[in-house]
Amino acid sequence: MTATPVTEGTNFDAGAPVGLFQASPREAAATSEQAFYDVSRDGQRFLINTEARQTAVEPMTLILNWTAKLKK
């Protein structure tokens, strides 16, 4: 993601782009998808739609009839 300083007034001047951070937006699933990010109103935060990384899956423990175990 990059930002470019802009000067308005009598003349319009765009400065050199500056890198803000690295991002890996996901690929579009449909041609109607156009925006993969949004910026907060104050310009301090970005929300970027990215693919979730695969992580090791921990086993789940399911306890049935747990209320009976409380009475013991």
DAFENDA-V828643 format. One record per residue. N is the residue number from 1. RES is the residue in one letter. NEAR is the number of other ideal C-beta (glycine too) atoms within 12 Angstrom. D_FIRST is the distance of its C-alpha to the first C-alpha in Angstrom with 2 decimals. Layout:
N:RES:NEAR:D_FIRST
N:RES:NEAR:D_FIRST
This chain:
1:M:19:0.00
2:T:14:3.78
3:A:16:7.07
4:T:15:10.44
5:P:13:13.72
6:V:14:16.32
7:T:11:20.08
8:E:9:22.37
9:G:7:26.11
10:T:6:28.60
11:N:8:26.00
12:F:11:22.38
13:D:12:20.28
14:A:14:16.60
15:G:12:15.63
16:A:11:13.55
17:P:12:9.75
18:V:13:8.65
19:G:11:6.09
20:L:17:5.58
21:F:13:5.65
22:Q:11:6.24
23:A:17:6.67
24:S:15:9.53
25:P:20:10.23
26:R:15:13.94
27:E:12:15.79
28:A:12:17.38
29:A:12:20.92
30:A:7:22.24
31:T:7:21.74
32:S:7:21.80
33:E:13:18.48
34:Q:12:15.81
35:A:13:13.32
36:F:19:11.60
37:Y:20:10.11
38:D:14:11.76
39:V:15:11.65
40:S:10:14.84
41:R:7:17.29
42:D:7:17.03
43:G:10:13.25
44:Q:9:13.37
45:R:13:12.26
46:F:21:9.99
47:L:15:11.83
48:I:19:10.32
49:N:19:13.08
50:T:16:13.33
51:E:13:16.52
52:A:8:18.80
53:R:8:19.78
54:Q:6:23.50
55:T:6:25.39
56:A:6:29.09
57:V:6:31.07
58:E:6:33.64
59:P:6:36.97
60:M:6:37.81
61:T:7:41.15
62:L:7:42.92
63:I:10:45.99
64:L:8:48.45
65:N:10:51.09
66:W:11:49.51
67:T:9:51.69
68:A:9:54.78
69:K:9:53.46
70:L:8:53.20
71:K:7:56.96
72:K:7:57.98
